[in-house]
Amino acid sequence: MKAAAIKRHLQGVSLFKGLSEEELEQIVGIAQLRPYAARSFVFMQGDLLDRVFFIYSGKVKIHKTDVAGKEQIVSILQAGDMFPHAGFFRGGDFPAHAEIIETAELIVIPVGSFEKILLTYPELCVKMFKMLGEKIVDLQNRLEEKILRDTYEQIVMLLLRLCKSNGVMLGGNYKFTSHFTNRELANMIGTSRETINRTISQLRKKNVIALDEEGFFVINVHKLKAETL
């Protein structure tokens, strides 16, 4: 039953779309579906990077900590996402912590076995490196924002990214599918909770952002983009 669930899930992951039954079965054969409790860690920054994960259900926070213990949130991942995006064909350690936000089930695949499959199927390998390339471009864009944009614009750009990664289109607006505290948003770009609170208040007064009855952000993305011009 677990193998069938893993197969159904992986068929919907963009990386594996287009694979034959035989190719997909090889991946299912090396995968395990494991439950994780909320607030538990999948791995810690510096642990040996020996597994790759696909989120079957739940949400995972990827974050780093500096020597003073300050948190820097890299991303909030949800069902369908893969992590980490580093370590293939070079070994090394996990570059960040992975913490479960909501009770989750993860598909776990050993990196060594996954690498052998990538080498066997060049088309899959090309898809993987395309995905990694997109992640590199995203990191470059974040670095440019940090250097070239003021804090207000950085917050706006963060919200635009979250619309794509943690939002769904709803009646012409984007609705976030995850709740974010002001502290979490601040830790994503290295600013203060007070600055986030002040900026969100400004955007709500401009009718750029609203909260629905469940407390999720609903964002007029066209108005939000105009804030960066």
ABEGO torsion letter per residue (X at the ends): XAAAAAAAAAAABAAABGBBAAAAAAAAAABBBBBBBBGBBABBBGBBBABBBBBABEBBBBBBBBAAGBBBBABBBBBGBBOBABGBGAEEBBABBBBBABBBBBBBBBAAAAAAAAAABAAAAAAAAAAAAAAAAAAAAAAAAAAABBAAAAAAAAAAAAAAAABBBBGGBBBBABBBBAAAAAAAAGBBAAAAAAAAAAAAAAGABBBBAAGBBBBBAAAAAAAAX
